[in-house]
Amino acid sequence: MAKEEYRPPMNEFLEMLADLLAEKYFERMDERMRKIPELRRLITAKEASQYLSLSTDTVYRMAASKKLPYLKIGDRVLFDIKSLDQWVERHLIREKELKRQQLKPEAEKGTSGAKPGKESDLLMLDK
């Protein structure tokens, strides 16, 4: 009599296969993401979109409108990683300054007149 092989139920098999595929996918994505900054300074629009977490179309659109620094060599549009990092830093600083400017008028309103905030709210509840 021949020995029968153990076969897991179909659902178990499919779950194992899905886990294996997901693991391989993330390994490959990690390898690709690690290679981008290590291998070269200039990257393609597709790689820049991955680097900035934007769509490729958005990267092209921003480059065409001069909102994103790029380099054109022949027909190729390339992006310098250092320039992209500087662009991100400049953009973050603008966001902080904008929030500060928005908070200034609110702070000025708070200094004139009654005390705003929780104390006045609590007094209203007592009445």
N, C-alpha and C positions, 0 to 999 in steps of 0.2 A: 504494500500500500504506500502511495506517495504521500509525503508530508505536505500538508497544505500551508501556504504562506499566510501570515497574518496581514489582513487588509483593514485599515481603520475605516470607520464609517465615512460616507461621502462628505458630510458636513465637517468633520474633523480634518479630513484631507484638504478641503477647500480653504479652511481657516489657516492651516499650516502653509499652504501655497500662498495665500494672500499675505501672511506675515513675512514669508521669505522674499516675496516680490517687493514689499514695502521696505524691508531692510536693505535690499540691493539698491533700490531707487535712492534712498537717503544716503547710502555710501557713495554712490556716483555723484550725487549733488554736492556732497561735502567735498569730494575730490575736486570737482569743477570750481567750487567757490574758493577753495584753498589755492588753486592754480592761478586764478585771475591776478591777485596782487603780487604774487611771488615771481611769476615768469616774466612779466613785461610791464612797462609803464603805460603804454598806449593800449587801449582796449576798444572793441567795436561797440556799436550802439546797443546791440543785444546784451553784451556783457555789462555795459554801463547801466542798462535798464535793470539788470539783476542786482548790480552793485548798489543802485539807488532805490531799489524796490518800486520801480515805475514800469509802465508798459513801454515797449520799444517805440510805439507811435508817439507817446508823450515825450520821450527823449529826443526824437527827431524834431518834433514840433517846437520844443523849447530851444533846441540848438538853432533852428531856422529863424526863430524870433530873437536870437542873441541873448536868451535868458540863461543858457547853459554853455559853459566854455567848451569849444571843440576845435579840432584841427582837421583840415582837409588836405589829403595827399592824393593827388590825381582825382579819381572818382570816389575814393574811400573817405568816409567820415569817421574820425577816430577821437577818442576822449582820453585825456591825460588824467590818471588817477589822482595825482597830487592836486591838480586844478579842481577836480570834482570834490576832493576833500575840503579844499579852501572855499569852494562855492557853498558847500554844506555849512561850514562854520560861519560864513558871512550871513547866510540865510537864517541860521539859528539866532545870531545876534540881533538881527532885525526884528525877529519875533519878540524877543525879550524887551527891546526898546519900545516896540509898539504897545506891549502890555503895560509898561511903565507909564507911557503917555496916557493910556486909557485910565489908569488908576489915579493919576494926578488930579484930574477934575473931581473925581469922587472923593478924594481925600480933602480937597479944598472945600467941598460942600459940607463935609462932616465937621470941619472946624468952626463954621459959622452956624449960630443957632443952637437948638437943643442937641443933646447928645444922641447920635444915631446908634442903632445897634440893639443889643439884647436888653440893656437896662430899660430903654423906653418901651420895648415890646413887652417886657415883664410888667411894667407899671400899667400898661393898657389892660393886661389880663386881670389885675387886681380889681379894677373898677367894675 
